[in-house]
Amino acid sequence: MKGPLLLLAGIALYSLLDANNKLMSAAYGVGQAAVFRYGTLLLLLGAAALLVRGGLGTLRTDRPGMH
């Protein structure tokens, strides 16, 4: 049951990210909006990874050749 909930959360967060980017692009240039968007996303992902057991190691794949 965890998978569908994560899927719905991802869709909702993507929608929020897209709406926020459209609002920011009216006030800021494309480069500034992109840096702010992806910088914030990187910080949030890093913080979430540190909160999960295993730390940043959970972002690693077991099979890098498959990517």
Phi and psi restraints in degrees (range 20) as a CNS / XPLOR table:
assign (resid 1 and name C) (resid 2 and name N)
       (resid 2 and name CA) (resid 2 and name C) 1.0 -71.9 20.0 2
assign (resid 2 and name N) (resid 2 and name CA)
       (resid 2 and name C) (resid 3 and name N) 1.0 -36.3 20.0 2
assign (resid 2 and name C) (resid 3 and name N)
       (resid 3 and name CA) (resid 3 and name C) 1.0 -60.8 20.0 2
assign (resid 3 and name N) (resid 3 and name CA)
       (resid 3 and name C) (resid 4 and name N) 1.0 -52.7 20.0 2
assign (resid 3 and name C) (resid 4 and name N)
       (resid 4 and name CA) (resid 4 and name C) 1.0 -61.3 20.0 2
assign (resid 4 and name N) (resid 4 and name CA)
       (resid 4 and name C) (resid 5 and name N) 1.0 -35.2 20.0 2
assign (resid 4 and name C) (resid 5 and name N)
       (resid 5 and name CA) (resid 5 and name C) 1.0 -67.1 20.0 2
assign (resid 5 and name N) (resid 5 and name CA)
       (resid 5 and name C) (resid 6 and name N) 1.0 -39.5 20.0 2
assign (resid 5 and name C) (resid 6 and name N)
       (resid 6 and name CA) (resid 6 and name C) 1.0 -67.0 20.0 2
assign (resid 6 and name N) (resid 6 and name CA)
       (resid 6 and name C) (resid 7 and name N) 1.0 -36.0 20.0 2
assign (resid 6 and name C) (resid 7 and name N)
       (resid 7 and name CA) (resid 7 and name C) 1.0 -63.2 20.0 2
assign (resid 7 and name N) (resid 7 and name CA)
       (resid 7 and name C) (resid 8 and name N) 1.0 -46.6 20.0 2
assign (resid 7 and name C) (resid 8 and name N)
       (resid 8 and name CA) (resid 8 and name C) 1.0 -64.4 20.0 2
assign (resid 8 and name N) (resid 8 and name CA)
       (resid 8 and name C) (resid 9 and name N) 1.0 -39.4 20.0 2
assign (resid 8 and name C) (resid 9 and name N)
       (resid 9 and name CA) (resid 9 and name C) 1.0 -64.1 20.0 2
assign (resid 9 and name N) (resid 9 and name CA)
       (resid 9 and name C) (resid 10 and name N) 1.0 -40.1 20.0 2
assign (resid 9 and name C) (resid 10 and name N)
       (resid 10 and name CA) (resid 10 and name C) 1.0 -64.6 20.0 2
assign (resid 10 and name N) (resid 10 and name CA)
       (resid 10 and name C) (resid 11 and name N) 1.0 -41.2 20.0 2
assign (resid 10 and name C) (resid 11 and name N)
       (resid 11 and name CA) (resid 11 and name C) 1.0 -64.7 20.0 2
assign (resid 11 and name N) (resid 11 and name CA)
       (resid 11 and name C) (resid 12 and name N) 1.0 -43.1 20.0 2
assign (resid 11 and name C) (resid 12 and name N)
       (resid 12 and name CA) (resid 12 and name C) 1.0 -64.8 20.0 2
assign (resid 12 and name N) (resid 12 and name CA)
       (resid 12 and name C) (resid 13 and name N) 1.0 -43.3 20.0 2
assign (resid 12 and name C) (resid 13 and name N)
       (resid 13 and name CA) (resid 13 and name C) 1.0 -67.5 20.0 2
assign (resid 13 and name N) (resid 13 and name CA)
       (resid 13 and name C) (resid 14 and name N) 1.0 -36.7 20.0 2
assign (resid 13 and name C) (resid 14 and name N)
       (resid 14 and name CA) (resid 14 and name C) 1.0 -63.8 20.0 2
assign (resid 14 and name N) (resid 14 and name CA)
       (resid 14 and name C) (resid 15 and name N) 1.0 -39.9 20.0 2
assign (resid 14 and name C) (resid 15 and name N)
       (resid 15 and name CA) (resid 15 and name C) 1.0 -63.7 20.0 2
assign (resid 15 and name N) (resid 15 and name CA)
       (resid 15 and name C) (resid 16 and name N) 1.0 -42.4 20.0 2
assign (resid 15 and name C) (resid 16 and name N)
       (resid 16 and name CA) (resid 16 and name C) 1.0 -64.6 20.0 2
assign (resid 16 and name N) (resid 16 and name CA)
       (resid 16 and name C) (resid 17 and name N) 1.0 -41.0 20.0 2
assign (resid 16 and name C) (resid 17 and name N)
       (resid 17 and name CA) (resid 17 and name C) 1.0 -63.4 20.0 2
assign (resid 17 and name N) (resid 17 and name CA)
       (resid 17 and name C) (resid 18 and name N) 1.0 -41.0 20.0 2
assign (resid 17 and name C) (resid 18 and name N)
       (resid 18 and name CA) (resid 18 and name C) 1.0 -66.4 20.0 2
assign (resid 18 and name N) (resid 18 and name CA)
       (resid 18 and name C) (resid 19 and name N) 1.0 -44.3 20.0 2
assign (resid 18 and name C) (resid 19 and name N)
       (resid 19 and name CA) (resid 19 and name C) 1.0 -64.4 20.0 2
assign (resid 19 and name N) (resid 19 and name CA)
       (resid 19 and name C) (resid 20 and name N) 1.0 -41.2 20.0 2
assign (resid 19 and name C) (resid 20 and name N)
       (resid 20 and name CA) (resid 20 and name C) 1.0 -64.1 20.0 2
assign (resid 20 and name N) (resid 20 and name CA)
       (resid 20 and name C) (resid 21 and name N) 1.0 -40.1 20.0 2
assign (resid 20 and name C) (resid 21 and name N)
       (resid 21 and name CA) (resid 21 and name C) 1.0 -64.6 20.0 2
assign (resid 21 and name N) (resid 21 and name CA)
       (resid 21 and name C) (resid 22 and name N) 1.0 -38.2 20.0 2
assign (resid 21 and name C) (resid 22 and name N)
       (resid 22 and name CA) (resid 22 and name C) 1.0 -66.6 20.0 2
assign (resid 22 and name N) (resid 22 and name CA)
       (resid 22 and name C) (resid 23 and name N) 1.0 -38.5 20.0 2
assign (resid 22 and name C) (resid 23 and name N)
       (resid 23 and name CA) (resid 23 and name C) 1.0 -67.7 20.0 2
assign (resid 23 and name N) (resid 23 and name CA)
       (resid 23 and name C) (resid 24 and name N) 1.0 -40.4 20.0 2
assign (resid 23 and name C) (resid 24 and name N)
       (resid 24 and name CA) (resid 24 and name C) 1.0 -69.9 20.0 2
assign (resid 24 and name N) (resid 24 and name CA)
       (resid 24 and name C) (resid 25 and name N) 1.0 -33.0 20.0 2
assign (resid 24 and name C) (resid 25 and name N)
       (resid 25 and name CA) (resid 25 and name C) 1.0 -68.7 20.0 2
assign (resid 25 and name N) (resid 25 and name CA)
       (resid 25 and name C) (resid 26 and name N) 1.0 -18.4 20.0 2
assign (resid 25 and name C) (resid 26 and name N)
       (resid 26 and name CA) (resid 26 and name C) 1.0 -75.4 20.0 2
assign (resid 26 and name N) (resid 26 and name CA)
       (resid 26 and name C) (resid 27 and name N) 1.0 -28.5 20.0 2
assign (resid 26 and name C) (resid 27 and name N)
       (resid 27 and name CA) (resid 27 and name C) 1.0 -103.0 20.0 2
assign (resid 27 and name N) (resid 27 and name CA)
       (resid 27 and name C) (resid 28 and name N) 1.0 -25.2 20.0 2
assign (resid 27 and name C) (resid 28 and name N)
       (resid 28 and name CA) (resid 28 and name C) 1.0 -123.5 20.0 2
assign (resid 28 and name N) (resid 28 and name CA)
       (resid 28 and name C) (resid 29 and name N) 1.0 163.5 20.0 2
assign (resid 28 and name C) (resid 29 and name N)
       (resid 29 and name CA) (resid 29 and name C) 1.0 -72.1 20.0 2
assign (resid 29 and name N) (resid 29 and name CA)
       (resid 29 and name C) (resid 30 and name N) 1.0 167.6 20.0 2
assign (resid 29 and name C) (resid 30 and name N)
       (resid 30 and name CA) (resid 30 and name C) 1.0 -62.2 20.0 2
assign (resid 30 and name N) (resid 30 and name CA)
       (resid 30 and name C) (resid 31 and name N) 1.0 -42.8 20.0 2
assign (resid 30 and name C) (resid 31 and name N)
       (resid 31 and name CA) (resid 31 and name C) 1.0 -64.6 20.0 2
assign (resid 31 and name N) (resid 31 and name CA)
       (resid 31 and name C) (resid 32 and name N) 1.0 -43.5 20.0 2
assign (resid 31 and name C) (resid 32 and name N)
       (resid 32 and name CA) (resid 32 and name C) 1.0 -64.6 20.0 2
assign (resid 32 and name N) (resid 32 and name CA)
       (resid 32 and name C) (resid 33 and name N) 1.0 -42.6 20.0 2
assign (resid 32 and name C) (resid 33 and name N)
       (resid 33 and name CA) (resid 33 and name C) 1.0 -63.7 20.0 2
assign (resid 33 and name N) (resid 33 and name CA)
       (resid 33 and name C) (resid 34 and name N) 1.0 -40.4 20.0 2
assign (resid 33 and name C) (resid 34 and name N)
       (resid 34 and name CA) (resid 34 and name C) 1.0 -67.0 20.0 2
assign (resid 34 and name N) (resid 34 and name CA)
       (resid 34 and name C) (resid 35 and name N) 1.0 -43.4 20.0 2
assign (resid 34 and name C) (resid 35 and name N)
       (resid 35 and name CA) (resid 35 and name C) 1.0 -63.3 20.0 2
assign (resid 35 and name N) (resid 35 and name CA)
       (resid 35 and name C) (resid 36 and name N) 1.0 -44.0 20.0 2
assign (resid 35 and name C) (resid 36 and name N)
       (resid 36 and name CA) (resid 36 and name C) 1.0 -64.8 20.0 2
assign (resid 36 and name N) (resid 36 and name CA)
       (resid 36 and name C) (resid 37 and name N) 1.0 -43.7 20.0 2
assign (resid 36 and name C) (resid 37 and name N)
       (resid 37 and name CA) (resid 37 and name C) 1.0 -62.0 20.0 2
assign (resid 37 and name N) (resid 37 and name CA)
       (resid 37 and name C) (resid 38 and name N) 1.0 -53.6 20.0 2
assign (resid 37 and name C) (resid 38 and name N)
       (resid 38 and name CA) (resid 38 and name C) 1.0 -78.0 20.0 2
assign (resid 38 and name N) (resid 38 and name CA)
       (resid 38 and name C) (resid 39 and name N) 1.0 -28.5 20.0 2
assign (resid 38 and name C) (resid 39 and name N)
       (resid 39 and name CA) (resid 39 and name C) 1.0 -65.0 20.0 2
assign (resid 39 and name N) (resid 39 and name CA)
       (resid 39 and name C) (resid 40 and name N) 1.0 -45.6 20.0 2
assign (resid 39 and name C) (resid 40 and name N)
       (resid 40 and name CA) (resid 40 and name C) 1.0 -63.7 20.0 2
assign (resid 40 and name N) (resid 40 and name CA)
       (resid 40 and name C) (resid 41 and name N) 1.0 -42.8 20.0 2
assign (resid 40 and name C) (resid 41 and name N)
       (resid 41 and name CA) (resid 41 and name C) 1.0 -61.8 20.0 2
assign (resid 41 and name N) (resid 41 and name CA)
       (resid 41 and name C) (resid 42 and name N) 1.0 -40.6 20.0 2
assign (resid 41 and name C) (resid 42 and name N)
       (resid 42 and name CA) (resid 42 and name C) 1.0 -65.0 20.0 2
assign (resid 42 and name N) (resid 42 and name CA)
       (resid 42 and name C) (resid 43 and name N) 1.0 -42.4 20.0 2
assign (resid 42 and name C) (resid 43 and name N)
       (resid 43 and name CA) (resid 43 and name C) 1.0 -64.1 20.0 2
assign (resid 43 and name N) (resid 43 and name CA)
       (resid 43 and name C) (resid 44 and name N) 1.0 -43.4 20.0 2
assign (resid 43 and name C) (resid 44 and name N)
       (resid 44 and name CA) (resid 44 and name C) 1.0 -66.3 20.0 2
assign (resid 44 and name N) (resid 44 and name CA)
       (resid 44 and name C) (resid 45 and name N) 1.0 -39.5 20.0 2
assign (resid 44 and name C) (resid 45 and name N)
       (resid 45 and name CA) (resid 45 and name C) 1.0 -65.4 20.0 2
assign (resid 45 and name N) (resid 45 and name CA)
       (resid 45 and name C) (resid 46 and name N) 1.0 -41.2 20.0 2
assign (resid 45 and name C) (resid 46 and name N)
       (resid 46 and name CA) (resid 46 and name C) 1.0 -64.1 20.0 2
assign (resid 46 and name N) (resid 46 and name CA)
       (resid 46 and name C) (resid 47 and name N) 1.0 -42.3 20.0 2
assign (resid 46 and name C) (resid 47 and name N)
       (resid 47 and name CA) (resid 47 and name C) 1.0 -64.9 20.0 2
assign (resid 47 and name N) (resid 47 and name CA)
       (resid 47 and name C) (resid 48 and name N) 1.0 -41.5 20.0 2
assign (resid 47 and name C) (resid 48 and name N)
       (resid 48 and name CA) (resid 48 and name C) 1.0 -65.3 20.0 2
assign (resid 48 and name N) (resid 48 and name CA)
       (resid 48 and name C) (resid 49 and name N) 1.0 -38.4 20.0 2
assign (resid 48 and name C) (resid 49 and name N)
       (resid 49 and name CA) (resid 49 and name C) 1.0 -67.8 20.0 2
assign (resid 49 and name N) (resid 49 and name CA)
       (resid 49 and name C) (resid 50 and name N) 1.0 -33.5 20.0 2
assign (resid 49 and name C) (resid 50 and name N)
       (resid 50 and name CA) (resid 50 and name C) 1.0 -72.0 20.0 2
assign (resid 50 and name N) (resid 50 and name CA)
       (resid 50 and name C) (resid 51 and name N) 1.0 -28.5 20.0 2
assign (resid 50 and name C) (resid 51 and name N)
       (resid 51 and name CA) (resid 51 and name C) 1.0 -76.4 20.0 2
assign (resid 51 and name N) (resid 51 and name CA)
       (resid 51 and name C) (resid 52 and name N) 1.0 -27.2 20.0 2
assign (resid 51 and name C) (resid 52 and name N)
       (resid 52 and name CA) (resid 52 and name C) 1.0 -77.4 20.0 2
assign (resid 52 and name N) (resid 52 and name CA)
       (resid 52 and name C) (resid 53 and name N) 1.0 144.5 20.0 2
assign (resid 52 and name C) (resid 53 and name N)
       (resid 53 and name CA) (resid 53 and name C) 1.0 -61.7 20.0 2
assign (resid 53 and name N) (resid 53 and name CA)
       (resid 53 and name C) (resid 54 and name N) 1.0 127.4 20.0 2
assign (resid 53 and name C) (resid 54 and name N)
       (resid 54 and name CA) (resid 54 and name C) 1.0 110.9 20.0 2
assign (resid 54 and name N) (resid 54 and name CA)
       (resid 54 and name C) (resid 55 and name N) 1.0 -14.1 20.0 2
assign (resid 54 and name C) (resid 55 and name N)
       (resid 55 and name CA) (resid 55 and name C) 1.0 63.2 20.0 2
assign (resid 55 and name N) (resid 55 and name CA)
       (resid 55 and name C) (resid 56 and name N) 1.0 -144.9 20.0 2
assign (resid 55 and name C) (resid 56 and name N)
       (resid 56 and name CA) (resid 56 and name C) 1.0 -68.9 20.0 2
assign (resid 56 and name N) (resid 56 and name CA)
       (resid 56 and name C) (resid 57 and name N) 1.0 -14.8 20.0 2
assign (resid 56 and name C) (resid 57 and name N)
       (resid 57 and name CA) (resid 57 and name C) 1.0 -65.0 20.0 2
assign (resid 57 and name N) (resid 57 and name CA)
       (resid 57 and name C) (resid 58 and name N) 1.0 -19.2 20.0 2
assign (resid 57 and name C) (resid 58 and name N)
       (resid 58 and name CA) (resid 58 and name C) 1.0 -72.3 20.0 2
assign (resid 58 and name N) (resid 58 and name CA)
       (resid 58 and name C) (resid 59 and name N) 1.0 -13.9 20.0 2
assign (resid 58 and name C) (resid 59 and name N)
       (resid 59 and name CA) (resid 59 and name C) 1.0 -84.9 20.0 2
assign (resid 59 and name N) (resid 59 and name CA)
       (resid 59 and name C) (resid 60 and name N) 1.0 -7.5 20.0 2
assign (resid 59 and name C) (resid 60 and name N)
       (resid 60 and name CA) (resid 60 and name C) 1.0 -84.0 20.0 2
assign (resid 60 and name N) (resid 60 and name CA)
       (resid 60 and name C) (resid 61 and name N) 1.0 148.3 20.0 2
assign (resid 60 and name C) (resid 61 and name N)
       (resid 61 and name CA) (resid 61 and name C) 1.0 -95.1 20.0 2
assign (resid 61 and name N) (resid 61 and name CA)
       (resid 61 and name C) (resid 62 and name N) 1.0 153.2 20.0 2
assign (resid 61 and name C) (resid 62 and name N)
       (resid 62 and name CA) (resid 62 and name C) 1.0 -79.4 20.0 2
assign (resid 62 and name N) (resid 62 and name CA)
       (resid 62 and name C) (resid 63 and name N) 1.0 -23.0 20.0 2
assign (resid 62 and name C) (resid 63 and name N)
       (resid 63 and name CA) (resid 63 and name C) 1.0 -129.4 20.0 2
assign (resid 63 and name N) (resid 63 and name CA)
       (resid 63 and name C) (resid 64 and name N) 1.0 79.4 20.0 2
assign (resid 63 and name C) (resid 64 and name N)
       (resid 64 and name CA) (resid 64 and name C) 1.0 -64.0 20.0 2
assign (resid 64 and name N) (resid 64 and name CA)
       (resid 64 and name C) (resid 65 and name N) 1.0 -25.6 20.0 2
assign (resid 64 and name C) (resid 65 and name N)
       (resid 65 and name CA) (resid 65 and name C) 1.0 -68.1 20.0 2
assign (resid 65 and name N) (resid 65 and name CA)
       (resid 65 and name C) (resid 66 and name N) 1.0 -22.9 20.0 2
assign (resid 65 and name C) (resid 66 and name N)
       (resid 66 and name CA) (resid 66 and name C) 1.0 -78.0 20.0 2
assign (resid 66 and name N) (resid 66 and name CA)
       (resid 66 and name C) (resid 67 and name N) 1.0 -13.5 20.0 2
